[in-house]
Amino acid sequence: MNLEFCCPTLFGLEGIVADELRFGGKLTDVRAENGRVLFTGDRGTLIWANMHLRCAERVLIRLASFPAFDFEGLFEGTKAIPWENFLPVSASFPVKGHSLNSQLFSVPDCQKIIKKAIVDRLGAHYGISWFEEDGDRYQIQFSIMHDQVEIFLDTSGAGLHKRGYRANANAAPLRETLAAAMVKVARWRGRDPFIDPFCGSGTISIEAAMIALNRAPGLMRTYDAEKWHWIADTAWKDAREQAISEVRTGVELDLCASDIDPEAVALARDNAGKAGVAQFIRFETADATRRAYPEAGTLFANPPYGERLLDKESAQQLYRGMGRALAKSDLRQYYLTSDPEFERFYGYQADKRRKLYNGMIRCDLYMYFKPVTERRPVHGNPSGRADATARRGTEPRRADKPMGRNDQTGKRERTFGEGKKPFARRAQQEGRGEKSGFAPRDKYAGTQKKSTPYRDKTANSKGRNPRNPEKPRT
């Protein structure tokens, strides 16, 4: 059976998912669009994509695409799909979706129409009018954009970012698919040291270990399509055995995950144990701005953004500390943050930036991979100014230091030499004005508008000049 698939992705990850399908899945008909990737394949492709894709959110079967401007068009287009080839008589088929910039804008009404169309089609095929829906789940999804309807069948169930190893997370967890994308963008394959100084729940280091070991991310979880009657159970079993046989063995990895919070380190260690990669990762409790870093390798960091953890000023102080510790290091560095001023506080311009989305938060991946000698400092780095401000607040002023602009005490204590008086320059200017015979200048002089005399029509009728009544007109 030839099927058309659609994989929704986080914005910015479409190209990475397309490469996974081309190189890992050996597929040729792959098309990347905004927020999704389309491709074609068979049942084996369905199983492989669910089990091996690291950066996709789901694997959907696209059943139909048609225009609909009213409910009748939506009903007929949905009923034309051969639902009997996919749904058994006992299937549970809930419907959900969204509508954007379309005449059919009511999502609940669209759900009812699509559900009714499926029931009519299946009722005519099975010869019944009521479905108990007490069997396996076949999740139906629809998308209506600009009056174009697309109907999908969800094969994944839970999102693919739920690998099965992270039962608990910290206050601001990083999605697994985005963590894997960071490692893939850096092309890290386990040949050089790896360090994550803000490990949190350990997501980046765990995903990096799985990539280096070539371990399929979906080995530990189940999928809705595993229970479907038209996909053999042995196909899923064979796919898992094949994935296990492709895992690299005898590999030595140098991965370090650290955090300033001991509870976060314990959580990361526990999640790595559930993922089966704890023996490849070294966990430490350390301050990211003061710890010792290796001379070479790759650093991945998802520091606080100032939105869910810390406040914005504290997060920017953290960026400044990372700049002092690592700006002149030979480490290749990758920082994911939503702060657009990260480079200014870090102190150096990134060699490259990539726009990504952490959930609904728009972020940038700042990449530093060029030699230290080629890094460009950011003009107007606020670190020196902030340090001077901090010193002024803690260090006492010297007694013989000249008066500063904001030193009010110094103004009262200031003395003048013999023959010099305060405001001497102003006195000299006023003296010059009096000596030259001119009165001191009034600051309001010349600012008032000259008034025009009242024009007397009676005077004008006798031939008098209105500006000078004594002078006749000529």
C-alpha positions in Angstrom: 0.0 0.0 0.0 1.5 3.3 -1.1 0.8 6.1 1.4 1.5 9.8 1.7 2.9 11.0 5.0 3.2 14.3 6.8 5.5 15.0 9.8 4.7 18.2 11.7 7.9 19.8 13.1 8.8 22.7 15.3 9.5 25.8 13.2 13.2 25.8 12.1 13.6 22.0 12.1 12.0 21.2 8.7 15.4 20.8 6.9 16.8 18.5 9.6 13.8 16.2 9.5 14.0 16.1 5.7 17.7 15.1 5.9 16.8 12.4 8.3 14.3 10.9 5.9 16.7 11.3 2.9 19.8 9.8 4.5 18.4 7.6 7.2 15.3 6.4 5.5 16.7 6.3 2.0 13.7 8.2 0.7 13.7 10.3 -2.5 10.3 12.0 -2.5 10.7 14.3 0.4 9.3 17.9 0.5 9.9 20.3 3.3 7.3 23.0 3.9 6.7 25.5 6.7 6.2 23.5 9.9 6.1 20.1 8.3 7.7 17.6 5.9 5.8 15.5 3.3 7.0 12.2 1.9 5.6 8.9 0.5 6.2 5.3 1.4 4.6 2.1 2.6 3.9 0.4 5.9 7.6 -0.2 6.5 8.2 3.6 6.0 5.5 4.3 8.6 7.3 2.1 11.2 10.8 3.4 10.5 9.7 7.0 10.6 8.1 6.6 14.0 11.0 4.7 15.5 14.0 6.6 14.1 13.0 10.3 13.5 14.7 12.4 16.2 13.3 15.9 15.4 9.8 15.3 14.1 6.7 15.7 16.3 4.4 13.1 14.7 3.9 10.8 11.7 0.6 11.4 10.0 -1.0 9.7 7.0 -2.5 12.3 4.7 -5.7 10.8 3.5 -7.2 13.6 1.4 -6.8 17.3 0.4 -9.7 19.2 -1.1 -11.3 22.7 -1.1 -14.4 23.3 1.0 -16.3 26.6 1.3 -19.3 25.2 3.2 -20.3 22.3 5.3 -21.7 20.4 2.3 -18.4 20.5 0.6 -16.6 19.4 3.8 -19.1 16.5 4.2 -18.8 15.2 0.7 -15.0 15.5 0.6 -14.6 13.6 3.8 -17.1 10.9 2.8 -15.2 10.2 -0.4 -12.2 8.9 1.5 -12.1 5.0 1.6 -12.4 4.8 5.4 -13.2 1.1 5.3 -9.6 0.4 4.3 -8.3 2.0 7.5 -11.0 1.7 10.3 -12.4 -1.6 11.5 -16.0 -1.8 12.8 -14.9 -1.5 16.4 -12.5 1.4 15.8 -12.5 4.4 18.1 -12.0 7.4 15.9 -12.0 10.8 17.7 -11.7 13.9 15.6 -9.7 17.1 16.3 -8.2 19.8 14.2 -8.0 23.5 13.5 -9.2 26.2 11.1 -7.4 29.3 10.0 -8.5 32.1 7.5 -11.3 30.0 6.2 -15.1 30.3 5.8 -15.5 27.2 7.9 -14.1 28.7 11.1 -16.1 26.8 13.8 -13.9 23.9 14.8 -16.7 22.1 16.9 -19.0 22.2 13.9 -16.3 20.9 11.6 -15.6 18.1 14.0 -19.3 17.1 13.9 -19.5 17.2 10.1 -16.4 15.1 9.6 -17.5 12.6 12.2 -20.9 12.3 10.5 -19.3 11.8 7.1 -17.1 8.9 8.4 -20.1 7.3 10.1 -22.1 7.4 6.9 -19.3 5.9 4.9 -18.6 3.1 7.4 -22.3 2.5 8.0 -22.9 1.9 4.3 -19.9 -0.5 4.2 -20.6 -2.5 7.4 -24.3 -2.3 7.2 -24.9 -0.8 10.7 -25.9 2.7 11.8 -24.4 2.8 15.3 -20.7 2.3 16.2 -19.7 1.5 19.8 -16.1 2.7 19.3 -14.8 0.3 21.9 -11.8 -0.9 20.0 -8.3 0.5 19.2 -7.8 4.2 18.7 -7.6 5.8 15.2 -7.0 9.5 15.8 -8.5 11.6 13.0 -7.0 15.1 12.5 -8.0 17.9 10.1 -6.5 21.1 9.0 -8.5 23.9 7.2 -6.3 26.8 5.9 -7.5 29.3 3.3 -10.5 27.0 2.6 -8.3 24.0 1.8 -9.1 20.9 3.9 -6.6 18.2 4.7 -7.6 15.0 6.5 -5.0 13.0 8.5 -4.7 9.7 10.4 -2.3 9.9 13.4 0.0 6.9 13.6 2.1 8.0 16.6 -0.4 8.6 19.4 1.7 10.5 21.9 4.1 13.0 20.4 7.5 11.7 19.2 9.3 14.0 21.6 8.1 11.7 24.4 10.8 9.1 24.2 9.8 7.3 27.4 12.9 8.1 29.6 11.9 11.5 31.0 9.1 10.8 33.5 10.1 13.9 35.5 11.5 17.3 34.4 12.6 20.6 36.0 10.7 23.9 35.8 11.7 24.7 32.2 12.3 21.5 30.3 13.7 21.5 26.8 11.8 19.4 24.3 13.7 16.3 23.2 13.2 16.9 19.5 14.8 20.4 19.9 17.7 19.0 22.0 18.4 16.4 19.3 18.3 19.2 16.6 20.9 21.2 18.5 23.3 18.2 18.4 22.6 17.6 14.8 23.2 21.2 13.8 26.6 21.0 15.5 27.3 17.7 13.7 28.6 16.2 16.9 29.1 12.4 16.6 31.0 11.6 19.8 34.5 12.0 18.6 35.4 15.0 20.8 34.5 15.9 24.4 30.9 17.1 25.1 29.9 19.4 28.0 26.5 20.8 29.0 26.9 23.3 31.9 23.1 23.9 32.3 22.0 20.3 32.1 18.6 20.7 33.9 16.9 17.3 33.4 19.7 16.1 31.2 17.9 16.2 27.9 20.7 17.5 25.6 23.3 15.1 27.0 21.0 12.1 26.8 20.0 12.9 23.2 23.7 13.4 22.3 24.6 10.0 23.8 21.8 8.3 21.8 23.0 10.0 18.6 26.6 9.0 19.2 25.5 5.4 19.9 23.1 5.4 16.9 20.3 4.3 19.1 16.8 4.8 17.7 14.9 7.3 19.9 11.6 5.4 19.8 12.8 2.0 21.0 11.3 2.4 24.5 7.8 3.5 23.7 4.6 2.3 21.9 2.5 3.8 19.1 -1.1 3.8 18.2 -0.4 2.1 14.8 1.1 -1.0 16.6 -2.5 -2.1 17.3 -3.9 -1.5 13.8 -5.3 -4.5 12.1 -3.8 -3.7 8.7 -0.2 -3.6 10.0 1.2 -7.0 11.1 2.5 -7.3 14.7 5.7 -9.0 13.4 6.5 -5.9 11.4 7.0 -3.8 14.5 8.9 -6.6 16.2 11.3 -7.0 13.3 11.8 -3.2 13.1 12.8 -3.1 16.8 15.2 -6.0 16.4 16.8 -4.3 13.4 17.2 -1.0 15.3 18.8 -2.8 18.3 21.3 -4.5 16.0 22.4 -1.1 14.6 23.4 0.3 18.0 27.1 0.9 18.3 28.9 -1.1 21.0 32.3 -0.7 22.5 32.1 3.1 22.1 34.0 5.4 24.5 32.3 8.8 25.0 33.4 11.8 26.9 30.2 13.5 28.0 29.8 15.8 31.0 26.6 17.3 32.3 26.6 19.8 35.2 24.3 22.2 36.9 24.5 24.5 39.9 21.4 22.8 41.4 22.1 19.4 43.0 18.5 18.3 42.6 18.7 19.0 38.8 21.8 16.9 38.6 20.2 14.0 40.5 17.2 14.2 38.1 19.4 14.2 35.1 21.2 11.2 36.3 17.9 9.3 37.0 16.7 10.1 33.4 19.9 9.0 31.9 19.5 5.7 33.7 16.0 5.2 32.3 17.4 5.9 28.8 20.1 3.4 29.3 23.0 5.8 28.7 24.0 6.8 32.3 27.3 4.9 32.0 28.4 7.3 29.2 27.7 10.6 31.0 29.6 12.2 33.8 27.4 14.3 36.1 28.7 17.1 38.2 27.4 19.9 40.4 29.2 23.1 39.4 28.6 26.8 38.6 28.7 27.4 34.9 30.6 30.7 35.2 33.4 29.4 37.4 33.9 25.7 36.6 36.9 24.4 34.7 36.3 23.7 31.0 38.2 21.4 28.6 40.6 23.0 26.2 38.8 21.4 23.2 35.4 19.9 22.4 31.8 21.1 22.0 29.7 23.0 24.5 25.9 22.9 24.3 23.9 25.2 26.6 20.3 26.0 27.2 20.7 28.8 29.8 17.8 30.5 31.6 15.9 33.0 29.3 14.6 35.2 32.1 11.1 34.0 31.4 10.5 30.8 33.2 13.7 30.7 35.3 15.3 33.7 36.8 14.5 37.3 35.7 15.8 39.0 32.7 18.5 41.0 34.4 19.8 37.9 36.3 19.9 35.9 33.0 21.9 38.7 31.3 24.4 38.7 34.2 24.7 35.0 33.6 25.4 35.5 29.9 28.1 38.1 30.8 29.7 35.6 33.2 29.7 32.9 30.4 31.4 35.5 28.1 34.2 36.1 30.7 34.7 32.4 31.2 34.5 31.1 27.6 34.7 34.0 25.1 38.5 33.2 24.5 38.1 29.4 24.7 38.8 27.1 21.8 35.6 25.2 22.6 32.9 25.2 19.9 29.9 26.7 21.6 26.2 26.5 21.0 23.7 28.6 23.1 20.0 28.5 22.8 18.2 31.5 24.2 15.3 33.8 23.5 17.1 37.0 24.5 17.9 39.0 21.4 20.7 40.8 23.2 22.7 37.7 24.1 25.6 38.6 21.9 25.9 42.1 23.5 26.1 40.6 27.0 28.3 37.6 26.0 30.7 40.1 24.4 31.2 38.6 20.9 29.2 38.2 17.8 28.1 34.7 16.9 29.6 33.1 13.9 26.1 32.0 12.8 22.6 32.2 14.2 19.6 29.9 13.6 16.0 30.7 14.4 14.3 28.0 16.4 11.2 27.6 18.6 11.2 26.1 22.0 7.5 25.4 22.2 5.9 28.8 21.6 9.0 30.7 22.6 10.9 32.2 19.7 14.7 31.5 20.3 18.0 31.8 18.5 20.8 29.2 18.4 24.0 31.3 18.7 26.9 29.3 17.3 30.6 29.9 17.9 32.7 27.5 15.9 35.5 29.6 14.3 39.0 30.0 15.8 39.3 32.4 18.7 41.4 34.8 16.7 38.5 35.3 14.2 35.8 36.2 16.8 34.5 39.7 16.6 33.8 41.6 19.7 30.5 43.4 20.1 30.9 47.2 20.3 29.3 48.8 23.3 29.9 45.7 25.5 28.1 46.6 28.8 30.4 44.4 31.0 32.9 47.2 31.6 30.3 49.7 32.5 28.5 47.3 34.9 31.8 46.5 36.6 32.6 50.2 37.1 29.1 50.7 38.5 29.6 47.9 40.9 33.0 49.3 42.0 31.5 52.7 42.6 28.9 51.1 44.9 31.5 49.2 47.0 34.7 51.2 46.9 35.1 54.4 48.9 36.1 57.6 47.1 39.5 59.1 47.7 39.6 62.4 49.6 41.7 64.1 47.0 39.7 62.8 44.0 38.2 65.6 41.8 34.5 66.2 42.1 32.3 64.0 40.1 29.2 65.0 38.2 26.9 63.5 40.8 29.0 64.2 43.9 26.8 66.6 45.8 29.0 66.4 48.9 32.1 67.5 46.9 30.3 70.7 45.8 29.9 71.9 49.3 33.4 71.0 50.3 35.1 72.4 47.3 37.6 75.3 47.9 39.1 77.9 45.5 42.5 79.3 45.3 43.5 82.9 46.3 42.1 85.4 43.9 39.5 83.0 42.5 35.8 83.2 43.3 32.9 81.0 42.5 31.0 81.9 39.3 33.8 84.3 38.3 33.1 83.8 34.6 29.5 84.9 35.0 30.5 88.0 37.0 33.0 89.0 34.3 30.3 88.7 31.6 27.9 90.8 33.5 30.7 93.4 34.2 31.5 93.6 30.4 27.8 94.3 29.8 27.6 97.1 32.3 30.9 98.7 31.1 29.8 98.7 27.5 26.7 100.6 28.3 24.3 97.8 27.6 21.7 96.7 30.1 21.8 93.1 31.2 19.9 90.9 28.8 16.4 90.1 29.7 15.7 86.4 28.9 12.2 87.3 27.8 13.3 90.2 25.5 12.3 89.7 21.9 10.1 86.8 22.5 6.8 88.6 22.7 4.8 89.0 19.5 4.2 92.5 18.4 0.5 93.5 18.5 -1.1 95.1 15.5 -3.0 98.4 16.2 -6.8 98.3 16.0 -7.9 99.3 12.6 -10.5 102.1 12.7 -12.8 102.0 9.7 -13.9 105.6 10.3 -10.4 106.9 10.2 -9.7 105.0 7.0 -12.8 106.4 5.4 -11.3 110.0 5.7 -8.2 109.0 3.8 -6.0 108.5 6.9 -3.2 106.0 7.0 -4.3 103.2 9.5 -0.7 102.8 10.8 -0.1 106.5 11.2 -3.3 108.6 11.4 -1.4 111.9 11.3 0.0 111.1 7.8 -2.4 111.2 4.9 -2.4 108.4 2.2 -0.4 109.0 -1.0 
